[in-house]
Amino acid sequence: MYPGVNLGSGESTRYTSAIMRTFIASIILILLTHQTMAQHDYATAWKKVDSLENLGQFQTARDEVMKIYRLSKEKGHADQQIRALLVKAALEENFMEESWEEAIAFTENEIGSSPVPVRQVLWSIQAGLNSRYYQMNSWKINGRTPLTGNSPGDLTTRDAAWFAKTTTRLFLLSLSEADTLKQTPLSQYQAMLTGDGKSRKYRPTLYDFLAFRALAYFSGEKPGMIQPSRSFTLNDPHYFGPRAVFTELSLLEEKDESFEGQAYRIYRDLELNLRIKPKKRLKREKPEELAVPDQPNVMWSMDFMADRLDDTRAFRLLNVLDDYNREGLGIEADFSLPAERAIRSLDRIIEWRGKPLAIRVDNGPEYISGVLLRWAETHGIAIRHIQPGKPQQNAYIERYNRTVRHEWLGQYLFADIKEVQATATEWLWTYNHERPNMALGGITPVQKLKRQTQIAA
């Protein structure tokens, strides 16, 4: 079925075009309604749409969506109306050559007959459509000759200045009727929101959400887009003053119309001038260059991975690798793997493998915890942290993670965590005993270990 609203994860939708998926994922957050309505009233209709879409019958699915759209508009169910508008645009891209032009024209036509705050939502959608259309076609648009005066034209003839001016106007219109928007709590649409919800506290009202959408446009990179001639500069100390002074600034209103000026205006309205204390970054000395050890248990590498079950629940994997022969020593799977679980896994491995001299890890919370560091000190094992932001310093385990992802994890849909652990154990045996490793000259990790044992004997 079609996705719900996601304020934090940014998960993409299931539609064919990557561009439209990205756009729909960003604007579907703003589905809303004035009337409380049980979602199951539309469930049958949406299941039919979903079934047709899965069969590749996109045009028939679009026709069903239009039935939902007309019904929801007639009944005043704004959440279903906006959802249908977005799904309609996504489906049309699968069979309509000028789907973006159709989406823009259809949305524009619906704005006039829509009430507040649905109108503001549609203005924001329209602005986003214009912005994405420009980004996809900037190579053509930037070379067009500007139309003079009020000359008629459509999207195929509009120049870059028109797109900049129109998109700016639409985003500003989406913030009109601010008092109404600020009195519309986003929390009342909880049934239509998905994700972990971590960012919702920063956007408590509809105004906050639409303002952040506009802010993302005005403060983002827009290569090639022509800005208004009057530029914005931070030349007044009041811009950095206390919030009470900052929020009362009025000189910005007529000062300029640049993207930076518009962004700063929104910052002021959202009272976002407060300085945020920067996070302290870990400083690590550059570790020794990666080198293949000359025997087992000299250096192990350890890292976490993440994936989801078929029911979308997230789980984690802990991978442990011996750098000497690239042997996978263990894959631990569970919904939560704190430092204590990592230690238990390492203890089990040490029982049959022996302990390493050192373990190379990144700077995740599990690896910098006092629990793990005390365990390592007790066992005489050195923990070698790589520098933050430089995963290439732990390249052996990173390359192994890629193999895990491509050859096992990405090949299955798991029903539960027991199935994950069972298939992990089976795959790990195959990887160590049967899969030739090019880094080892085409032999398996177990074969290299046996050769080393024979040489030592």
Steps between C-alpha positions, in 0.01 A plus 500: 500500500609858464719640777382718782656821610860484620652795681836353577619210288433634151413158371431494127172388352459198277430678175706436190676834450775582748450874449128490563555264796735752658262787444191316623687379810576862588151642453285211619597610850240774477190287461240649732130517571247723674269212585585185690429200282575131532758405238334165437214685320743543209699183559319290239546762230871539577552123501355487151734776387793318658406173327476667159831677552670171590363349177647786299156638407597858582239679291215293645641561847505874427133486401417338834700767681298770326181340636648526849604858429154611387328325790735637765475850360120480500493369858758750623753233599810707432749234605373251244467773236864606531619141519310421179654803329850381585437138402342615173818689409720202587297254294481728197876511471491130404300556181474875429788671321429845645394384844674780690330764288165329565567482877588870514197605296260280699626623836482862389142452385397356839644781712227754429215281628681375811445639852760606755728322593471253212574786262828569681596134473428500125706818455790325671454195276481721192819679601678169549383376159630814331833473679551135403392565142764772475769274650424224249494735202745773601732410213225614262339775709822694568552553128156646428442862409283676760146583388418870497220658699197277546569289194309169514703188555506158662762291678672422170574868438551644849849619590700455821398838644132407467554173687689678780236770536201265478639239739586771751150646475335159550708413806418837656129449425519163677582695819207740467221484759778436750273530806279217375800284414658561840178393671489174301697238697674236296445248779131465416603320181686229691314221319652609171857534627762226498867481594664533837352844562826643633470821297131571569571692818682757285195546276199512734270693265416499133665842469828358633493218248420719198757755616771232512408397144537858381820540699649192335442662161628848582810376682586217261734491202340606170778501239421714199176645636485877465449685827357849550758772444500627859716270712479434870795557734537450874607856574294580809602382850130470591484189280707328767331661798270354765183331382280784624692742274537260209128419472405869492725591208297668226775629271507166319150541358594743223875457498531239225330205333800267473478138604725573797276786610188285478672223695607743772144632525373148565779443752379810679134391498597158635731659758792291377780746568594334829850359492525125531790365698709294258558136575845406615676295236725215594862550406695188415857458393539351156525122544765283345462429128289199418716193458425129479615332824746214465295266717146460640369689804733795459232746389124456483258750352149561631207704367121530509248484216125570491203370304125436536274200530217446254266678746736806495640447852865601508773264617879514532790272418839481670770372266841380623784429255858372532715726280754222442285273284182710468314234694160593632515408868141579582180679402277597792144612413244664726278804535744656746872434533646710781859471619408217738370289211811572297712377792297179528552435130873560528523267802334220304739548209805508728396167654568312173728740312722648767528868579647763266775743581286790379157583352453784251168690537342833412371756752144375549353527851546128562872522422578801717298380798680436823353149514683386186822683585515345849432153357780545246744620767415202721568256214813676379346596166574838342208691349620690192258781409513646152469875446142636485360525149768278343351151452777419250728454799292190578482389138513124558176489698338761272572279197368201691181691586445560130528128433257426783254749357520394135536124535275428796314783672361657183383166361234421762187633665512390865187424700663515844834538673542123543494460122762772467734326743445156346572611144795707622659190650445301180638775277803556724598132471474521120702823494782350708510151347381521138517855364835584333639830625690703238690686772643162603598397150182311425498268802256497790572642846506150649750382237735786584472421870588134433803598293624723779455217749700263279782754463511557876520122557 
